[in-house]
């Protein structure tokens, strides 16, 4: 018989309550976990997975966030120390592989390594030998630039936050 944890992947841990007691601080145990507000996360109570929906989530440093769950104000004392799980996705052809299908990145925000929001991905151009993301810039309305989809430029893809951390070559945004 399978344990509930066999179908779930631990991605974070509740560290402590925060603020008025209706929020908690979580620490990610995996790099860039896909925690999506529209989908439930699971916490184990008496060995059984209980779904929790996230009302708000905001970053707090590199690997922590402040989270408020829906309808849990009486449970907040029981949450610290609990692991947060998401459904464990086995590798399949249906899984989102952003490197083999960069078109799935449409709508993601492009962020500099310093945290500055640069633009939003509007599409993908598959030029032979130089695939590029089409970016609509925030600072210059109606201006689009092409950013090479290369490992030296695209440093990290944060799927849960729909962000792409990119180190752009000097002058690229001025073209």
Buried (B, 14 or more C-beta within 10 A) or exposed (E): EEEEBEBBBBBBBBBEBBEEEEBBBBBBBEEBBBBBEEEBBBBBEEEEBBEBEBBEBEEBEEBBBBBBBEEBEEBBEEBBEBBBBBEEEEEEEEEEEBEEEBEBBEEBBBBBEEEEEBBBBEBBEEEEEEBBBBBBBBEEEEBEBBBBBEEEBBEEBBBBBBBBBBEBEEEBBEE
